[in-house]
Amino acid sequence: MENRRFTTLIFMLAKLHKIQFSVRACSIPHIKASFPYLAPLNFNELMWQLDELKTFLSVPRKILITTHSKPDGDAMGSSLAMYHYLLKKGHEPVVVSPSDYGMYLHWMPGNASVLCLPGDKEKALKFLKEADLIMCLDFNNYQRTEYFSEALRNATAPKMMIDHHLEPEGFDIFRLWNPDACATAELVYNLIEQLGDVNLIDRDIATCIYTGIITDSGSFRYPNVTARVHRIVASLIDAGLQHTEVHTFIFDTFTEKRLRFFGHCIKDKLVVLPQYRAAYISVTREEIKEYEIKTGETEGLVNYPLNISDVVFAALIIDREHIVKLSLRSKGSFPANEFSAKYFEGGGHLNAAGGSYKGKLDDAVALYIKGLEEYKSLLMSM
C-alpha cells in the first residue's frame, strides 16, 4: 500500500511540475519495476514540452542530426526525413553518421549531404560546436554512436531524442519515445504531425520515412505494425511516395558476389537445431573477405532461417575484425531482445535484436547454443 501511495505522490508531483512520465521517469526501484518502459530522470532537469520545442524552432537554428553507428534503413531514413523537414522550415540541419553505412541506402534523397565519420570528422566536430540543438535519432545510449560518443557526450547544445528502443540513458531534454513503435521513422512522422506540418511532407520526406518503416518493420511483418502505420504509409503515397521504387533500391540491388555469399551461407553455413526450434548461420572473417562483403551487405541474411516453418528463433553470427557481432530474429512472442541482453550485451526489440561477443567465433556460437538450452521450454512452447 505504501508503495502505491508513493507512486501516486511521485506522479502528482510530476504533473505539478510538468514532467512527462510517459516519456521519462525516476530511477526509484519501485517505480522502475512497476513501469519498465520508463527511464531515469534527473529531478533538477525538466523536460521540454511540445510548445517549448515549437517556440525553440520558431527561428532559424543550426541543428545537428545524428544516429547510431553502422546505421540501417530506419536510422538513415528517419535522419534524412528530419533533415528535409528542417530545411523546409528554414533551419540549417546537418546529418552526421558515426560510421559508414550500406550502399543500398546511398540512393536516398539528401545522402550526398551526410557527414560520415571518420572521413568527415573535422567538419562534424566543427558543426557540433556550433549547433543550437542536437537531434539523436534511433538510439538512446551514447555507446551506440561509438567513436562519436565522447564528442556527443561533451557537447553543450541541448539534445532531443526520437527513438523506440528500451531503457533510454537519459541525456535528452526533449523526448519522443515509444518502444511499441515499429520504427523511429514512424515517430518522426508523428512529430511532424504534432507540429502541425503534415502538409510539408513531400516526396523526399515521404521516401525517407517509408524507408525507415519498411526496413525496421521487416516489410510490415512484425506485430508492432498497426493500422495507424498503414494509414501513415497511405498518406506518404498521397504525398508522392513511389513505394515500388524504394523497394527496388533496398531489396533488388545485390551484387553478384553478395548473392553468391547468401547462397553459400544458406547452403553450407546454415545450422538447424530442431531440438530448440532454432537455427544459426556463422560467418568467418575469411568468408567476408572472400566474397568482398561490405558494410550493410549482410542485411537481411538472418531472416532466411525463419522461412523454415518449425524455426522460431535465428541468429547470424559474424566474426568481425575485433569483435563477434550477432543479429537475432524471432517469430511470435519469443524475446530476441531479452536473449541478446542476457548473453551478448545487446538489446533491441521483441522480434529483432543485436549483440556482440568479445572472443572467438566458436565460443560465441557455443554461448548461443547454451542460451537456447536455457530457453528450451519457451522455444518448444511457441
Residue pairs with C-beta under 8 A, 6 or more apart in sequence:
3 30
6 30
7 30
7 31
7 34
10 26
10 28
10 31
11 21
13 19
14 20
14 21
17 46
18 46
18 47
18 49
19 41
19 43
19 46
19 47
20 47
20 49
20 175
21 35
21 38
23 47
23 175
23 176
23 177
24 38
24 39
24 40
24 41
24 47
24 168
24 170
24 175
25 31
25 32
25 35
25 38
25 39
25 40
25 41
26 32
26 40
26 41
26 43
27 40
27 41
31 38
32 38
36 166
37 166
37 179
39 140
39 167
39 168
39 169
39 170
39 177
40 169
40 170
41 170
42 170
45 173
47 172
47 173
47 174
47 175
48 56
48 158
48 160
48 173
48 174
50 194
50 195
52 174
53 160
53 174
53 195
54 195
56 133
57 89
57 91
57 195
60 90
60 91
60 92
61 91
61 92
61 132
61 133
62 91
62 92
62 94
62 127
62 130
62 131
62 132
62 133
63 86
63 91
63 92
63 93
63 94
63 131
63 132
63 133
63 134
63 135
64 93
64 94
64 96
64 127
64 128
64 131
64 133
64 134
64 135
64 157
65 79
65 82
65 83
65 86
65 93
65 94
65 95
65 96
65 135
65 137
66 79
66 95
66 96
66 97
66 98
66 134
66 135
66 136
66 137
66 145
66 148
66 152
67 75
67 76
67 78
67 79
67 97
67 98
67 136
67 137
67 138
67 139
67 145
68 75
68 98
68 138
68 139
68 144
68 145
69 98
69 99
69 144
69 145
69 146
69 147
69 148
70 99
70 100
70 101
70 295
70 296
71 79
71 97
71 98
71 99
71 101
71 105
71 138
72 101
72 102
72 215
72 216
72 296
72 299
73 105
73 211
73 212
73 214
73 215
73 216
73 250
74 138
74 183
74 184
74 185
74 211
74 212
74 213
74 215
74 216
75 101
75 137
75 138
75 139
75 184
75 212
76 97
76 101
76 105
76 108
76 111
76 114
76 208
76 211
76 212
77 108
77 183
77 185
77 208
77 209
77 210
77 211
77 212
77 213
77 215
78 137
78 138
78 162
78 183
78 184
78 185
78 187
78 188
78 208
78 209
78 212
79 95
79 97
79 137
79 138
80 95
80 108
80 109
80 110
80 111
80 114
80 208
81 185
81 188
81 189
81 205
81 208
81 209
81 212
82 93
82 135
82 137
82 162
82 188
83 93
83 94
83 95
83 110
83 113
84 109
84 110
84 202
84 204
84 205
84 208
85 188
85 192
85 197
85 200
85 201
85 205
86 93
87 93
88 200
88 202
89 197
89 200
94 113
94 115
94 124
94 127
95 110
95 113
95 114
95 115
96 114
96 115
96 116
96 117
96 120
96 124
96 127
96 128
96 148
97 114
97 115
97 116
97 117
98 117
98 145
98 146
98 147
98 148
98 149
99 116
99 117
99 146
99 147
99 295
100 116
100 295
101 116
101 295
101 296
102 294
102 295
102 296
102 297
102 299
103 253
103 294
103 296
103 297
104 249
104 250
104 253
104 296
104 297
104 299
105 111
105 211
105 250
105 296
107 249
108 207
108 208
108 211
109 203
109 204
109 207
109 208
110 204
110 208
115 123
115 124
115 127
117 124
117 147
117 148
118 147
124 148
124 151
125 151
128 134
128 151
128 152
128 155
128 157
129 155
131 155
131 157
132 157
133 157
133 158
133 159
133 160
134 152
134 155
134 157
134 158
134 159
134 160
135 159
135 160
135 161
135 162
136 152
136 159
136 160
136 161
136 162
136 163
136 171
136 172
137 161
137 162
137 163
137 184
137 188
138 162
138 163
138 164
138 165
138 184
139 145
139 163
139 165
140 161
140 163
140 165
140 167
140 168
140 169
140 177
141 167
141 168
141 169
142 149
142 152
142 153
142 169
142 171
143 149
145 152
153 171
158 173
158 174
159 171
159 172
159 173
160 172
160 173
160 174
160 175
160 176
161 168
161 171
161 172
161 174
161 175
161 176
161 177
162 175
162 176
162 177
162 184
162 187
162 188
162 191
163 176
163 177
163 184
163 187
164 177
164 178
164 179
164 180
164 181
164 182
164 183
164 184
164 186
164 187
164 349
165 179
165 347
165 348
165 349
166 179
166 337
166 347
167 347
168 175
168 177
176 187
176 190
176 191
177 187
178 187
179 349
180 224
181 187
181 224
182 213
182 216
182 217
182 222
182 224
182 225
182 226
182 229
183 212
183 213
183 215
183 216
183 217
184 212
184 216
185 208
185 209
185 210
185 211
185 212
185 213
185 216
186 209
186 212
186 213
186 229
186 232
188 209
188 212
189 201
189 209
189 232
189 236
192 198
192 200
192 201
192 205
198 235
201 209
201 235
201 236
201 239
202 239
202 240
203 239
203 240
203 241
203 242
205 239
206 236
206 237
206 239
206 240
206 241
207 241
207 242
207 246
209 232
209 236
210 233
210 236
210 241
210 243
210 246
211 246
211 250
213 229
213 232
213 233
214 220
214 243
214 246
214 247
214 250
215 250
216 352
217 224
217 225
217 229
218 303
218 351
218 352
220 229
220 230
222 349
222 350
222 351
222 352
223 350
223 351
224 349
224 350
233 241
233 243
236 243
237 243
251 300
254 262
255 297
257 291
257 292
257 293
258 291
258 293
258 297
260 291
261 287
261 291
261 293
261 297
262 301
262 304
264 287
264 291
265 281
265 283
265 301
265 304
266 281
266 304
269 281
269 282
269 283
269 287
270 279
270 280
270 281
270 304
270 305
271 279
271 280
271 281
271 282
272 278
272 279
272 305
272 308
272 311
273 279
273 280
273 369
273 372
274 310
275 376
276 313
276 369
276 372
276 373
276 375
276 376
276 379
276 380
277 310
277 311
277 312
277 313
277 379
277 380
277 382
278 311
278 312
278 313
278 314
278 315
278 372
278 379
279 305
279 308
279 311
279 313
279 314
279 315
280 305
280 314
280 315
280 316
280 317
280 365
280 368
281 301
281 302
281 304
281 305
281 314
281 315
281 316
281 317
282 317
282 318
282 319
282 361
282 364
282 365
283 298
283 316
283 317
283 318
283 319
284 319
284 361
285 319
285 320
285 321
287 293
288 318
288 319
288 320
298 316
298 318
298 327
301 316
301 327
302 314
302 315
302 316
302 327
302 328
302 329
303 314
303 329
304 314
305 311
305 314
306 312
306 314
306 329
306 330
306 331
311 331
312 330
312 331
312 332
312 334
312 379
312 382
313 328
313 329
313 330
313 331
313 334
313 336
313 339
313 372
313 379
314 328
314 329
314 330
315 326
315 327
315 328
315 329
315 368
316 326
316 327
317 324
317 325
317 326
317 361
317 364
317 365
317 368
318 324
318 325
318 326
319 360
319 361
323 356
323 357
323 358
324 356
324 357
324 358
324 359
324 360
324 361
324 364
325 354
325 355
325 356
326 340
326 344
326 346
326 354
326 355
326 356
326 357
326 364
326 368
327 353
327 354
328 336
328 339
328 340
328 346
328 348
328 352
328 353
328 354
328 355
329 336
329 351
329 352
330 336
330 350
330 351
330 352
331 351
331 382
332 382
333 350
333 382
334 350
334 351
334 375
334 378
334 379
334 382
335 350
336 348
336 349
336 350
336 351
336 352
336 353
337 346
337 347
337 348
337 349
337 350
337 353
339 353
339 371
339 375
340 346
340 347
340 348
340 353
340 354
340 355
341 347
341 353
341 355
342 371
343 355
343 367
343 368
343 370
343 371
344 355
344 356
344 357
344 364
344 367
345 355
345 356
345 357
346 353
346 354
346 355
346 356
347 353
347 354
347 355
348 354
357 363
357 364
357 367
372 379
